[in-house]
Amino acid sequence: MGDSNVPDSTGRRDFLIRATAVVGGAGVAATCVPFVASMNPSSDVLAKAETEVDLSDITPGAMRTVAWQGKPVFILRRTPEQIAASAASAGGLDPEPDSRRAQKPEWLVVIGVCTHMGCVPNKEGPGWVCHCHGSQYDDSGRVLRGPAPKNLEVPPYRFAAENKIVIGTT
């Protein structure tokens, strides 16, 4: 019945199938790892994830613009008059209390991009004016009039020290 000189082809075939599957699986994994790793943010993007800003040389009433994630961020050191005016108003088209927009009343931090078409507003008198289409914002970054539908966005930020903020983290 069974000839002892004939090799067992079933055992050898199973071994070859398993070995091929293991080698093929390792090849797929070796190919996928670089592809998946390429979807991670690059080192220059990670470097821009946070921006530290020294506030010590910004005088009351003055503003500094810094870059964060390729966008301008307005940092306004408000005077007592600006703070009082911002606290007394809820804004215009997109009402929001000033206390929700500024962690410390003296400091306003907003992304300086008009919420209508993405232009950069200019600081003019009390607030900002976007000359592209005429939107106006108050000293709390709230839209008062114009085609802009929303207030200037407040980025995530925290005070790392009394005179230092880190934009990009909370």
LUMKETI-939942 format. One record per residue: x, y, z of N, C-alpha, C in turn; chain; residue in three letters. Coordinates in pm, whole numbers. Example, Ala and Ser with C-alpha at 12.3 -4.5 7.8 and 13.67 -1.06 7.14 Angstrom:
BEGIN
<node <1319; -569; 780>; <1230; -450; 780>; <1320; -330; 780>; 'A'; 'ala'>
<node <1285; -225; 708>; <1367; -106; 714>; <1290; 3; 787>; 'A'; 'ser'>
//
This chain:
BEGIN
<node <81; -116; 0>; <0; 0; 0>; <86; 123; 0>; 'A'; 'met'>
<node <143; 159; 105>; <228; 276; 104>; <371; 237; 79>; 'A'; 'gly'>
<node <434; 296; -17>; <573; 267; -45>; <658; 356; 42>; 'A'; 'asp'>
<node <745; 300; 119>; <827; 378; 211>; <932; 460; 138>; 'A'; 'ser'>
<node <958; 433; 10>; <1056; 509; -66>; <998; 640; -124>; 'A'; 'asn'>
<node <863; 656; -121>; <800; 775; -176>; <792; 880; -64>; 'A'; 'val'>
<node <847; 1001; -86>; <845; 1103; 20>; <703; 1152; 46>; 'A'; 'pro'>
<node <677; 1199; 169>; <545; 1251; 209>; <531; 1393; 154>; 'A'; 'asp'>
<node <460; 1409; 43>; <450; 1538; -24>; <357; 1633; 51>; 'A'; 'ser'>
<node <262; 1583; 130>; <170; 1670; 202>; <244; 1751; 308>; 'A'; 'thr'>
<node <330; 1694; 385>; <405; 1764; 489>; <500; 1869; 430>; 'A'; 'gly'>
<node <564; 1833; 321>; <656; 1927; 258>; <580; 2045; 198>; 'A'; 'arg'>
<node <465; 2017; 134>; <384; 2122; 74>; <334; 2218; 182>; 'A'; 'arg'>
<node <287; 2167; 295>; <241; 2254; 405>; <354; 2341; 456>; 'A'; 'asp'>
<node <474; 2284; 468>; <589; 2362; 512>; <619; 2476; 414>; 'A'; 'phe'>
<node <618; 2446; 285>; <647; 2548; 184>; <541; 2659; 183>; 'A'; 'leu'>
<node <415; 2622; 200>; <308; 2722; 204>; <327; 2813; 325>; 'A'; 'ile'>
<node <355; 2756; 441>; <375; 2836; 562>; <499; 2926; 549>; 'A'; 'arg'>
<node <605; 2873; 497>; <729; 2951; 482>; <706; 3067; 385>; 'A'; 'ala'>
<node <635; 3042; 276>; <605; 3147; 180>; <518; 3255; 243>; 'A'; 'thr'>
<node <420; 3214; 322>; <332; 3310; 389>; <410; 3397; 486>; 'A'; 'ala'>
<node <502; 3337; 562>; <581; 3413; 658>; <673; 3512; 585>; 'A'; 'val'>
<node <742; 3467; 483>; <832; 3554; 407>; <752; 3664; 338>; 'A'; 'val'>
<node <639; 3630; 280>; <554; 3729; 214>; <499; 3831; 312>; 'A'; 'gly'>
<node <456; 3785; 430>; <407; 3876; 534>; <514; 3971; 582>; 'A'; 'gly'>
<node <636; 3921; 596>; <747; 4008; 637>; <776; 4111; 529>; 'A'; 'ala'>
<node <765; 4071; 402>; <788; 4165; 292>; <682; 4274; 289>; 'A'; 'gly'>
<node <557; 4236; 312>; <449; 4336; 316>; <471; 4432; 432>; 'A'; 'val'>
<node <506; 4381; 547>; <531; 4467; 664>; <649; 4561; 636>; 'A'; 'ala'>
<node <755; 4507; 577>; <872; 4591; 547>; <838; 4701; 447>; 'A'; 'ala'>
<node <746; 4673; 358>; <704; 4773; 260>; <612; 4877; 323>; 'A'; 'thr'>
<node <523; 4835; 413>; <423; 4925; 472>; <482; 5020; 577>; 'A'; 'cys'>
<node <581; 4977; 651>; <636; 5060; 759>; <685; 5196; 707>; 'A'; 'val'>
<node <767; 5201; 604>; <809; 5334; 555>; <691; 5417; 502>; 'A'; 'pro'>
<node <594; 5351; 438>; <479; 5423; 386>; <398; 5486; 499>; 'A'; 'phe'>
<node <370; 5409; 602>; <294; 5462; 716>; <375; 5570; 787>; 'A'; 'val'>
<node <505; 5550; 803>; <590; 5650; 869>; <593; 5780; 790>; 'A'; 'ala'>
<node <577; 5773; 658>; <579; 5895; 577>; <457; 5983; 604>; 'A'; 'ser'>
<node <353; 5929; 665>; <234; 6008; 696>; <247; 6087; 826>; 'A'; 'met'>
<node <350; 6061; 903>; <374; 6138; 1025>; <419; 6279; 988>; 'A'; 'asn'>
<node <392; 6377; 1076>; <437; 6513; 1046>; <589; 6519; 1039>; 'A'; 'pro'>
<node <640; 6601; 947>; <784; 6616; 933>; <840; 6696; 1050>; 'A'; 'ser'>
<node <971; 6695; 1064>; <1034; 6762; 1177>; <1013; 6913; 1173>; 'A'; 'ser'>
<node <1006; 6973; 1053>; <983; 7117; 1047>; <841; 7152; 1088>; 'A'; 'asp'>
<node <745; 7063; 1060>; <607; 7086; 1104>; <598; 7071; 1256>; 'A'; 'val'>
<node <663; 6969; 1310>; <662; 6951; 1455>; <727; 7069; 1525>; 'A'; 'leu'>
<node <830; 7127; 1464>; <897; 7242; 1523>; <804; 7363; 1530>; 'A'; 'ala'>
<node <711; 7372; 1436>; <617; 7484; 1434>; <490; 7456; 1514>; 'A'; 'lys'>
<node <481; 7340; 1577>; <362; 7306; 1653>; <346; 7397; 1773>; 'A'; 'ala'>
<node <455; 7446; 1827>; <452; 7538; 1940>; <541; 7658; 1910>; 'A'; 'glu'>
<node <497; 7774; 1956>; <576; 7896; 1942>; <582; 7964; 2078>; 'A'; 'thr'>
<node <703; 7988; 2129>; <721; 8061; 2255>; <737; 8208; 2225>; 'A'; 'glu'>
<node <670; 8291; 2306>; <679; 8435; 2284>; <711; 8503; 2416>; 'A'; 'val'>
<node <817; 8584; 2415>; <852; 8666; 2531>; <770; 8794; 2525>; 'A'; 'asp'>
<node <692; 8820; 2628>; <602; 8934; 2630>; <660; 9057; 2700>; 'A'; 'leu'>
<node <778; 9044; 2757>; <831; 9147; 2846>; <854; 9282; 2778>; 'A'; 'ser'>
<node <877; 9285; 2648>; <904; 9414; 2584>; <784; 9472; 2508>; 'A'; 'asp'>
<node <664; 9415; 2528>; <543; 9469; 2466>; <480; 9567; 2565>; 'A'; 'ile'>
<node <474; 9693; 2526>; <420; 9797; 2615>; <267; 9799; 2606>; 'A'; 'thr'>
<node <199; 9851; 2709>; <52; 9859; 2704>; <6; 9937; 2581>; 'A'; 'pro'>
<node <-91; 9881; 2510>; <-142; 9940; 2388>; <-70; 9894; 2262>; 'A'; 'gly'>
<node <43; 9823; 2278>; <121; 9777; 2164>; <83; 9634; 2125>; 'A'; 'ala'>
<node <115; 9600; 2003>; <83; 9467; 1951>; <206; 9408; 1884>; 'A'; 'met'>
<node <221; 9277; 1895>; <326; 9205; 1824>; <259; 9096; 1741>; 'A'; 'arg'>
<node <312; 9073; 1623>; <265; 8965; 1538>; <373; 8860; 1530>; 'A'; 'thr'>
<node <337; 8734; 1558>; <430; 8622; 1549>; <368; 8518; 1457>; 'A'; 'val'>
<node <452; 8428; 1408>; <404; 8320; 1321>; <384; 8194; 1403>; 'A'; 'ala'>
<node <274; 8128; 1377>; <245; 7998; 1438>; <174; 7913; 1333>; 'A'; 'trp'>
<node <232; 7799; 1300>; <179; 7708; 1198>; <152; 7781; 1067>; 'A'; 'gln'>
<node <239; 7874; 1033>; <228; 7947; 908>; <123; 8057; 908>; 'A'; 'gly'>
<node <63; 8084; 1024>; <-39; 8189; 1034>; <9; 8300; 1124>; 'A'; 'lys'>
<node <-34; 8425; 1097>; <1; 8534; 1189>; <-84; 8526; 1315>; 'A'; 'pro'>
<node <-21; 8549; 1427>; <-92; 8556; 1555>; <-68; 8694; 1613>; 'A'; 'val'>
<node <-178; 8765; 1644>; <-170; 8898; 1703>; <-168; 8883; 1854>; 'A'; 'phe'>
<node <-69; 8945; 1918>; <-62; 8949; 2064>; <-72; 9096; 2103>; 'A'; 'ile'>
<node <-183; 9132; 2164>; <-211; 9271; 2200>; <-206; 9285; 2352>; 'A'; 'leu'>
<node <-121; 9376; 2398>; <-118; 9409; 2541>; <-214; 9527; 2559>; 'A'; 'arg'>
<node <-328; 9497; 2615>; <-434; 9597; 2621>; <-417; 9693; 2738>; 'A'; 'arg'>
<node <-458; 9815; 2714>; <-457; 9919; 2819>; <-580; 9900; 2906>; 'A'; 'thr'>
<node <-584; 9962; 3024>; <-704; 9953; 3108>; <-830; 10001; 3034>; 'A'; 'pro'>
<node <-817; 10101; 2948>; <-931; 10150; 2871>; <-979; 10045; 2770>; 'A'; 'glu'>
<node <-885; 9979; 2704>; <-922; 9874; 2608>; <-988; 9756; 2679>; 'A'; 'gln'>
<node <-936; 9722; 2797>; <-993; 9612; 2875>; <-1136; 9646; 2915>; 'A'; 'ile'>
<node <-1157; 9768; 2964>; <-1291; 9811; 3007>; <-1388; 9812; 2890>; 'A'; 'ala'>
<node <-1346; 9864; 2775>; <-1433; 9868; 2658>; <-1467; 9727; 2610>; 'A'; 'ala'>
<node <-1369; 9637; 2612>; <-1394; 9499; 2568>; <-1485; 9425; 2664>; 'A'; 'ser'>
<node <-1470; 9451; 2793>; <-1555; 9385; 2892>; <-1698; 9437; 2889>; 'A'; 'ala'>
<node <-1716; 9563; 2851>; <-1850; 9624; 2849>; <-1933; 9581; 2729>; 'A'; 'ala'>
<node <-1870; 9524; 2627>; <-1940; 9485; 2505>; <-1933; 9334; 2488>; 'A'; 'ser'>
<node <-2035; 9277; 2424>; <-2033; 9134; 2394>; <-1990; 9109; 2250>; 'A'; 'ala'>
<node <-1960; 9217; 2178>; <-1924; 9203; 2038>; <-2043; 9233; 1950>; 'A'; 'gly'>
<node <-2031; 9202; 1822>; <-2137; 9237; 1728>; <-2202; 9117; 1665>; 'A'; 'gly'>
<node <-2149; 9071; 1552>; <-2212; 8965; 1473>; <-2198; 8826; 1535>; 'A'; 'leu'>
<node <-2096; 8806; 1613>; <-2072; 8676; 1678>; <-2046; 8703; 1827>; 'A'; 'asp'>
<node <-2151; 8734; 1904>; <-2132; 8777; 2044>; <-2060; 8671; 2129>; 'A'; 'pro'>
<node <-1965; 8720; 2207>; <-1889; 8634; 2297>; <-1827; 8723; 2404>; 'A'; 'glu'>
<node <-1839; 8687; 2531>; <-1779; 8773; 2634>; <-1627; 8776; 2624>; 'A'; 'pro'>
<node <-1572; 8891; 2654>; <-1426; 8909; 2650>; <-1356; 8811; 2743>; 'A'; 'asp'>
<node <-1419; 8778; 2854>; <-1356; 8688; 2952>; <-1331; 8548; 2895>; 'A'; 'ser'>
<node <-1405; 8509; 2792>; <-1383; 8378; 2728>; <-1276; 8386; 2620>; 'A'; 'arg'>
<node <-1236; 8506; 2583>; <-1141; 8523; 2474>; <-999; 8552; 2522>; 'A'; 'arg'>
<node <-986; 8600; 2645>; <-854; 8636; 2698>; <-832; 8566; 2832>; 'A'; 'ala'>
<node <-723; 8491; 2843>; <-693; 8423; 2969>; <-662; 8524; 3080>; 'A'; 'gln'>
<node <-590; 8629; 3043>; <-562; 8740; 3134>; <-611; 8866; 3064>; 'A'; 'lys'>
<node <-689; 8950; 3130>; <-748; 9066; 3062>; <-648; 9154; 2988>; 'A'; 'pro'>
<node <-526; 9162; 3039>; <-425; 9249; 2979>; <-378; 9197; 2843>; 'A'; 'glu'>
<node <-388; 9066; 2820>; <-331; 9005; 2701>; <-439; 8943; 2613>; 'A'; 'trp'>
<node <-443; 8984; 2487>; <-530; 8920; 2389>; <-441; 8849; 2288>; 'A'; 'leu'>
<node <-472; 8722; 2261>; <-397; 8641; 2165>; <-499; 8586; 2065>; 'A'; 'val'>
<node <-489; 8627; 1939>; <-581; 8581; 1835>; <-504; 8552; 1706>; 'A'; 'val'>
<node <-560; 8460; 1626>; <-503; 8433; 1495>; <-545; 8548; 1404>; 'A'; 'ile'>
<node <-449; 8612; 1342>; <-474; 8731; 1261>; <-514; 8700; 1118>; 'A'; 'gly'>
<node <-619; 8620; 1104>; <-670; 8586; 972>; <-819; 8614; 971>; 'A'; 'val'>
<node <-863; 8700; 880>; <-1005; 8735; 869>; <-1086; 8608; 842>; 'A'; 'cys'>
<node <-1197; 8595; 913>; <-1279; 8474; 900>; <-1368; 8476; 777>; 'A'; 'thr'>
<node <-1358; 8582; 696>; <-1437; 8587; 573>; <-1364; 8519; 458>; 'A'; 'his'>
<node <-1250; 8573; 420>; <-1177; 8518; 305>; <-1030; 8490; 334>; 'A'; 'met'>
<node <-987; 8503; 460>; <-850; 8468; 496>; <-747; 8578; 478>; 'A'; 'gly'>
<node <-790; 8703; 462>; <-695; 8814; 455>; <-640; 8844; 595>; 'A'; 'cys'>
<node <-536; 8924; 603>; <-479; 8963; 732>; <-526; 9105; 763>; 'A'; 'val'>
<node <-607; 9121; 869>; <-654; 9256; 905>; <-540; 9343; 958>; 'A'; 'pro'>
<node <-559; 9474; 950>; <-462; 9572; 1001>; <-514; 9630; 1132>; 'A'; 'asn'>
<node <-422; 9656; 1225>; <-459; 9722; 1351>; <-481; 9869; 1320>; 'A'; 'lys'>
<node <-604; 9914; 1343>; <-640; 10053; 1318>; <-732; 10101; 1429>; 'A'; 'glu'>
<node <-684; 10198; 1506>; <-767; 10252; 1615>; <-807; 10142; 1711>; 'A'; 'gly'>
<node <-930; 10147; 1756>; <-975; 10036; 1842>; <-1010; 9915; 1756>; 'A'; 'pro'>
<node <-926; 9817; 1753>; <-953; 9694; 1681>; <-875; 9681; 1552>; 'A'; 'gly'>
<node <-928; 9598; 1464>; <-865; 9567; 1336>; <-964; 9588; 1224>; 'A'; 'trp'>
<node <-912; 9620; 1106>; <-994; 9635; 986>; <-934; 9547; 877>; 'A'; 'val'>
<node <-1019; 9467; 814>; <-976; 9387; 699>; <-1013; 9466; 575>; 'A'; 'cys'>
<node <-913; 9513; 504>; <-938; 9598; 388>; <-980; 9521; 263>; 'A'; 'his'>
<node <-974; 9389; 269>; <-1018; 9311; 152>; <-1167; 9331; 126>; 'A'; 'cys'>
<node <-1248; 9321; 232>; <-1392; 9332; 215>; <-1459; 9415; 324>; 'A'; 'his'>
<node <-1381; 9479; 411>; <-1437; 9575; 505>; <-1479; 9522; 641>; 'A'; 'gly'>
<node <-1443; 9401; 677>; <-1480; 9350; 810>; <-1404; 9428; 917>; 'A'; 'ser'>
<node <-1471; 9453; 1029>; <-1409; 9524; 1142>; <-1422; 9440; 1268>; 'A'; 'gln'>
<node <-1313; 9440; 1346>; <-1305; 9363; 1470>; <-1270; 9458; 1583>; 'A'; 'tyr'>
<node <-1317; 9429; 1704>; <-1283; 9512; 1819>; <-1154; 9464; 1885>; 'A'; 'asp'>
<node <-1118; 9526; 1999>; <-993; 9491; 2068>; <-1003; 9358; 2144>; 'A'; 'asp'>
<node <-1110; 9284; 2121>; <-1122; 9149; 2172>; <-1122; 9050; 2055>; 'A'; 'ser'>
<node <-1105; 9103; 1934>; <-1104; 9019; 1815>; <-1242; 8974; 1771>; 'A'; 'gly'>
<node <-1347; 9041; 1822>; <-1484; 9004; 1786>; <-1528; 9086; 1665>; 'A'; 'arg'>
<node <-1594; 9021; 1571>; <-1637; 9088; 1449>; <-1754; 9181; 1481>; 'A'; 'val'>
<node <-1739; 9307; 1441>; <-1842; 9408; 1465>; <-1929; 9430; 1342>; 'A'; 'leu'>
<node <-1868; 9432; 1223>; <-1944; 9452; 1100>; <-1864; 9399; 983>; 'A'; 'arg'>
<node <-1936; 9379; 873>; <-1871; 9330; 752>; <-1915; 9190; 717>; 'A'; 'gly'>
<node <-1856; 9135; 614>; <-1897; 9001; 571>; <-1839; 8887; 655>; 'A'; 'pro'>
<node <-1742; 8916; 741>; <-1683; 8808; 823>; <-1791; 8748; 913>; 'A'; 'ala'>
<node <-1806; 8616; 913>; <-1913; 8553; 991>; <-1878; 8527; 1138>; 'A'; 'pro'>
<node <-1748; 8519; 1169>; <-1707; 8480; 1304>; <-1596; 8571; 1355>; 'A'; 'lys'>
<node <-1576; 8564; 1485>; <-1468; 8637; 1551>; <-1333; 8580; 1508>; 'A'; 'asn'>
<node <-1227; 8661; 1527>; <-1092; 8608; 1506>; <-1073; 8491; 1602>; 'A'; 'leu'>
<node <-1012; 8387; 1553>; <-995; 8265; 1633>; <-889; 8285; 1741>; 'A'; 'glu'>
<node <-917; 8230; 1859>; <-820; 8230; 1969>; <-747; 8095; 1962>; 'A'; 'val'>
<node <-613; 8098; 1942>; <-540; 7972; 1932>; <-522; 7911; 2071>; 'A'; 'pro'>
<node <-491; 7784; 2078>; <-457; 7727; 2208>; <-325; 7786; 2257>; 'A'; 'pro'>
<node <-323; 7834; 2380>; <-200; 7889; 2434>; <-205; 7880; 2586>; 'A'; 'tyr'>
<node <-86; 7895; 2645>; <-77; 7895; 2792>; <33; 7991; 2833>; 'A'; 'arg'>
<node <22; 8040; 2954>; <128; 8123; 3011>; <230; 8030; 3074>; 'A'; 'phe'>
<node <351; 8029; 3019>; <459; 7947; 3074>; <526; 8018; 3191>; 'A'; 'ala'>
<node <517; 8149; 3193>; <570; 8233; 3300>; <489; 8362; 3294>; 'A'; 'ala'>
<node <520; 8453; 3385>; <446; 8580; 3390>; <456; 8655; 3258>; 'A'; 'glu'>
<node <572; 8651; 3194>; <594; 8724; 3069>; <630; 8635; 2952>; 'A'; 'asn'>
<node <574; 8513; 2950>; <603; 8422; 2839>; <480; 8336; 2812>; 'A'; 'lys'>
<node <441; 8330; 2684>; <334; 8238; 2645>; <388; 8135; 2548>; 'A'; 'ile'>
<node <320; 8021; 2544>; <350; 7916; 2449>; <222; 7895; 2369>; 'A'; 'val'>
<node <228; 7925; 2241>; <114; 7908; 2153>; <122; 7768; 2094>; 'A'; 'ile'>
<node <9; 7700; 2096>; <4; 7565; 2041>; <-21; 7459; 2145>; 'A'; 'gly'>
<node <-24; 7497; 2272>; <-56; 7402; 2378>; <-151; 7468; 2476>; 'A'; 'thr'>
<node <-221; 7386; 2548>; <-310; 7440; 2651>; <-271; 7387; 2786>; 'A'; 'thr'>
//
